[in-house]
């Protein structure tokens, strides 16, 4: 690992050979542009324009009404996803809470900076500043659960969620925790979207029905919050997380990285029932994924997921939620119900700089 750290052109994070050694997903929940997994299967929400916006749940089911008024949207989304995940798992108190976010609380940050200008840096209320820090979501979840255990937030751009997940796995494998709540959260705001749009990242007039392989430049912005309860116990679990590996600007071709990942976990391509790819509608990105689909994954069942959630740095958390639900239910979006995959591979490469791989299997 020391050599990898020194060579920042191909930095990677994983356990030996990527293996997770008996890590199970007890429950998962996502606040996303889709209302639910069931509706996603039957009739997914369709969007046009430049972005996909989350369908927010009834927050009063999870959060005290007096607190809701003081929370920004991303805090409410993260808190709701985490609380539903904990409630579904049957676990009263997690041993750790870990979150990953690239952008943090954008709305609160914008509000604080705007007030600095408007009030000429005088008589500023500290509330927006306090809530603008990246660890606010994790902290709010801990306050709501009255959890005084390990709490950490990772901010590593396109590998923020992966780093949080690796920390959660290490805590469990080192016997420092038995039940860990881990999630990925990011939002899009009007101002942040306007800034990012200047870099040509988004289509002016996209459509989720025709987004993937649209053959044009740019994608559609997305957002979401997905949380997972990880344990060592197989009992009542949705899926087993067999392995995870993430890289930063690798010089090695993706085909080689994926082959090494599978070989290191004693898995062959023929063992994979379903591949979830991170196509996002941008012509350059889709060409990257399509080469893999046509070569390494030729003949395999492949689906994409960003037409459901949009593109954002922690979108792989949505992909992991989707894979968990597929393994738990046996249903695959756009595929025959007879498929019922037993082993799933997820490959996402955010901005073609942050490749990440997940290997999951049914319990």
N, C-alpha and C positions, 0 to 999 in steps of 0.2 A: 504493500500500500504506500510506503514511503516514496518509492519510485514514481507511483502514479500521481502523488501529490506534487512532486517536483516537476513533472511533465504536465503542465496545465492544459496542453493541447489535447490530452487524452486522459483527463481525470475521471475516475470511476468510483462509485460507491456501491458496495454490496457486502454480503457475507461471503465466506469462502465458497467459490463456485456459484454464488447467488442463492444458495439454499436457505430456507427459513426454518426447517426442522420442526414440524408439528405446530404451526401457527394457524389458528382457525378464526374465521370471521363469524362471530356469534350473531351479530345483527348489523344492519347498515341502513342509512336513510339519507336521502338527498333532496335538497330544495333546489329546483332546477327549472328551466323553461318548460319542462314537462310536468303535468299535474300528478302523474303517478306512473309506476311501471306498467300496470295493467292497461291504462289508457295509451301508453306509449306503444304497447304491443298491438292494440286494437285500432287506435286512431291517433297517431302522434300529432301534437300541436305543430302547425306550420307557420313560418314567419317569412316576411319579406322586408327588404330594406337593408340596413347595415348591421343590425344586432338582434340578439335574442335576449329577452328579459325574463327573469325568474317569475314563475307562478307562486306567489307567496301564500303560505298556509294561514289558517286562523291562529294567530300567535297567542290568543288568550288560552289556548289549550296547553301551552307550555310556559308562558311567561306572565307574571303578575301584571295586571293592567297599569298599575302605577309606574312600573319599570318600562313598559313598552313605550310610553311617551318620551322617555329620555334616551332611547336607543336609536342609533342610526340603522339603516336597512341591512347592512352587512352583519351587524351584531345580532339583529333579530333572526336573520337567516341562519347564521352559524349556531346560535343558541337553540333555535327550534330543531335543527337537524340533529344536534347533539342530544337534546332531551328526548326526542323520539327514539333515537338509537339506543339510549340507556334504558328507556321504558320497555322497548321491544325485547331487549336482551334479558330482562329479568334481573339484571345486576343492580344492586342498590347503590353501590359506590365504586367507581373505577379507582384503580391504584395509581393511575397517572392520566393526565390530559395533555395531548400533544397536537398542535395544529401547524399547518403549513400555509403560507400565503405569500404571493409575490407583490401584490399592490397594497395590501392592508386595508385600512378604513379610509378609502378615498374621499367619500363625501365629507367626513369630519375633517380630513386634512384640508380639503378645498375651503371648507367653512372657516377654519382657523386662519388660513393664509389670506382669505378675502377680508376677514375682520382686521387683520394686521394692517392691511392697506387702508381700509375705510376709516379705522380709528387711529391711523398714523402711529401704530405700535404703542398706544396708550390705552389704559382702562380696559384691557382685554379680559374676557371671561376665560378661565382655564378649562372649562368643560370640554370644548371642542378639541383643545390640544390633548387633554388626558385621553379622550376617546379616539384620537387619531393614531395612537401608537399601534403597531402591528399585533401586539399580544393582547389587545383589548378583548377579542373574541374568546380566546382561551381563558382569560381572567374572568369574564362575565359568566362563562359556563361553570367555572369553579365556584363563584359566588352563589349561583343558583343551586348548585348541588351541595354547597357547604363542604366542598372537597379541599382539604389542606395538603393533598399529596403532590407529588412531582408535577410541575406544570411548565411546559416549554413551547415556544413558537419558533419555527424556522422560516427564514426569509431568504430563499436561494433561487429567485427568479423561476426559470422553468423546471427546476428540480426541488421546489419547496415542499410539495406534498411527499415526494419520494424520500426526502431527507427525514421528514417527520415520521414516515412509516418505518424507515430503517431504525430510527431511535426507539420507536415503540417495540419493534421486534427484538432489539438488543436488550431492552429492559426485561422482557419476558424470558428470553433465552438465558440471561444472566441471573434469573430468579430474583430480580429486584422488583418485579411486579407480576401479577397473575392475570389481571384484567386491565387493558389499556384502551382508553378512548382516543382515537386519532382521526383527524380530518383535514380536508383542504378547502379553503375559502377564498374567493375573489369576486369582486364586483366590477361593474362598468358604470360609469357616470357620464352625464352629458359632456362635461368638460374634459374628462380623461379620454373619452372617445374622440372628441374633436382634435385633441393633441395627437393621439396615436394615428388618426386617419391621415394626418399630414405626411406620414411615412409610407403611405400607400399600402397599409396592411389590410384594409377592408374594401370590399366592393361597395360601389355607390348604390347599387340596386340589386341586392342578392335575393335569393329565394331558397328556402331550405329543401323544397321538393327537387330542385335541380342543382343544389349547391355542389355536391360531390361530383368531381370530374366535369366541372362546368367549362374548363379550358380557358379561363380568364384569370387575370391577376387579382389577388386579394381574397380574403375570407370574410366570414361574418363574426362579429364580436359576440362573446358569450360571457356567462357568469354562473356562479353556483356555489353551494355549500354541501359537502358530503362528509358524513362521519361514520366511523366503524368501531365496533367493540371487538377487540382482539383478545383471544385467550389461548391457553394450551389445551383446553378441553374440547374434545370433539362433540360432546353431548349438546344437542339442540343447536348445533352450528349450521350455518348456511353453506359454507364452502371452506376449503382448505387453501391457504396461501402457501404454495410450495416454494416459490422463489421470486426474488425481485432484484433488479440491477439497473443502475442509472449511470449515464456517462455525460461528460461535458466536452463538446467539440472533438469527438474521436477522429483520429486519422484513419482508423481501420474502417473498412466498408461495413455497412449495416448487415449485409448477408453473413459476413464472417462473425460479427458480434452476436447475431441471433443463433448461428450454429454453435458457437462456443458456449453460449448461455444454455442451450438445450443439452448439449453434450455434457456440460458440467453438472447437470442435474439428471443425467442418465435418461433423457427423454429424446425420442426421435420425432421427426416431422409427422410420421405416420401415427404417432400417439395423440396428436392434437386433433380434437374434434371441431374446434371453432377458433378462428383468429379474429381479434378485434383490432382494426387499424385506425390510425389517427388522421385519415384524409380530411382536409378542411376546405376544399374547393379552390385553393390557390393552385394555379397550373404547375408551378415548380414543386410545391409540396406533394401534390397528387401524383406527379411523375415519379417521385421518390418512392411512394407507397405502392404504386401500380407496378413498378419494376419488381418489387418483392412479391407482390401477389401473383405476378405472371411467371416468376421463376421459382423462388424458394417455396411459395405457398400454392403453386399450381395444382389445381384439383382439390384444394381444401375449401371448406366452407369459410368464407370471409365476410365480415360486415364492417361498417364504419359507424361512428357514434357522434361525430361533431355536428351532423345535421340535426341532432336532438338538443345539444347544449351550447353550440357555438365554440369558438376558439378563445381560450384564456390559459394562463400559465399553469393552473392547477386542474385542468380539465381531465387529467388522468384519474383524478379521484372519482369523477362521474363514470369513467370507463370501468373502474374497479367496482363501483356500486352496480353498474349494469351487469358486469360479469357475475357478481355475487347473486343477483336476482335471477339471472338466467340459470345458474347452477342449482339454485334453490327451487325454482319453479319448473325448469325443463322447457321453458318457452324462449324463443329467439325472435327478435324483431325482424320481420320480413322473410322468415324461414318457416318451413313446415314444422308443425308441432311434434312431428315424429322424430325430429332431430335429437332433442334432449341431450346436449353435449355433456360429457363427463370430464373433459379437460379443455381448458381455454388458455390461449396465449394472447396477451395484450401487447401491442407495440405502438408507442407514440413517440414522436420526435418533434418537440415544440421548437418552432422556428428553424428546424433542421440543425439545431445545435445541442439539444438536450434529449438524446435518445433514452427511453426507459422501457424496460421489459418486465412483465408480470406473468407468472405461471400459476394457474389455479386449477383445482380439481374438486369434484363433487365429494361430499362426505359419505 
